[in-house]
Amino acid sequence: MLTHVVLMTFTDAADAAKAKDLLEGLVGAVPEISSLTVHLDELHTAVSAHLCMVSTHADAAGLAGYQAHPAHLELAQWLRPRLAARTVVDYTS
């Protein structure tokens, strides 16, 4: 199982809530997603990201399939211009 963790910081913090809804909408639409959770930051510290997404995939090919899926690509077109920063960690468990 490959876990894909993404921390996102938005230029406008208000975009994080919409991003959460859009990301959660990928569940069921993208078969390569085994699980997906999205959490918004609650403490808003100086070092906080606005959103944390954790998805799991069967393997690296499953992650690549998710990333190439048309629903993900459409969401990414909305998302990327709104991001100030993004950090990713992928690991196998």
C-alpha positions as CSV (number, residue, x, y, z in Angstrom):
1,M,0.0,0.0,0.0
2,L,1.4,3.4,-1.0
3,T,0.4,6.4,1.1
4,H,0.4,9.8,-0.5
5,V,0.5,12.8,1.9
6,V,0.1,16.4,0.5
7,L,0.3,19.6,2.6
8,M,-1.1,22.6,0.8
9,T,-0.9,26.3,1.6
10,F,-3.1,28.6,-0.4
11,T,-2.6,32.2,-1.4
12,D,-6.1,32.8,0.0
13,A,-6.8,30.6,3.0
14,A,-10.5,30.6,2.2
15,D,-9.8,28.4,-0.9
16,A,-8.9,25.5,1.4
17,A,-12.5,24.6,2.3
18,K,-13.5,24.4,-1.4
19,A,-10.4,22.4,-2.2
20,K,-11.4,20.0,0.6
21,D,-14.8,19.5,-1.0
22,L,-13.3,19.0,-4.5
23,L,-10.7,16.5,-3.3
24,E,-13.3,14.5,-1.4
25,G,-15.3,14.4,-4.6
26,L,-12.6,12.3,-6.2
27,V,-13.6,9.3,-4.0
28,G,-15.6,7.0,-6.2
29,A,-14.8,8.9,-9.3
30,V,-11.1,7.7,-9.5
31,P,-10.8,4.0,-9.1
32,E,-7.1,4.1,-8.2
33,I,-8.0,5.8,-4.8
34,S,-8.1,3.1,-2.1
35,S,-8.9,5.8,0.6
36,L,-8.7,9.5,0.8
37,T,-9.1,11.9,3.8
38,V,-8.7,15.7,3.8
39,H,-8.3,17.8,6.9
40,L,-8.2,21.6,7.3
41,D,-5.8,23.3,9.8
42,E,-7.4,24.4,13.0
43,L,-4.7,26.3,14.8
44,H,-3.4,28.6,12.0
45,T,0.1,29.0,13.4
46,A,2.8,30.7,11.5
47,V,4.2,27.3,10.2
48,S,0.8,25.7,9.5
49,A,-0.3,24.5,6.0
50,H,-4.0,25.1,5.3
51,L,-4.9,21.6,4.2
52,C,-3.6,18.0,4.6
53,M,-4.7,15.3,2.2
54,V,-3.8,11.7,2.7
55,S,-4.7,9.1,0.1
56,T,-3.8,5.5,-0.3
57,H,-3.1,3.5,-3.5
58,A,-2.3,-0.1,-4.3
59,D,1.2,0.9,-5.4
60,A,3.2,3.6,-7.3
61,A,1.3,2.7,-10.5
62,G,-2.0,3.3,-8.7
63,L,-0.8,6.7,-7.6
64,A,0.3,7.5,-11.2
65,G,-3.1,6.4,-12.4
66,Y,-4.8,8.7,-9.9
67,Q,-2.6,11.6,-10.9
68,A,-3.3,11.0,-14.6
69,H,-7.1,10.5,-14.2
70,P,-9.2,13.2,-16.0
71,A,-11.1,14.1,-12.8
72,H,-7.8,14.7,-10.9
73,L,-6.4,16.7,-13.8
74,E,-9.5,18.9,-13.9
75,L,-9.3,19.5,-10.2
76,A,-5.5,20.3,-10.5
77,Q,-6.3,23.1,-13.1
78,W,-8.5,24.8,-10.5
79,L,-6.1,24.1,-7.6
80,R,-2.6,24.9,-8.8
81,P,-3.0,28.6,-9.5
82,R,-4.4,29.0,-5.9
83,L,-1.4,27.3,-4.2
84,A,1.3,29.3,-2.5
85,A,3.1,26.1,-1.5
86,R,2.7,22.3,-1.7
87,T,4.7,19.5,0.0
88,V,4.4,15.8,-0.7
89,V,5.5,12.7,1.1
90,D,4.9,9.2,-0.4
91,Y,5.7,6.1,1.5
92,T,5.0,2.4,1.5
93,S,3.5,0.6,4.5
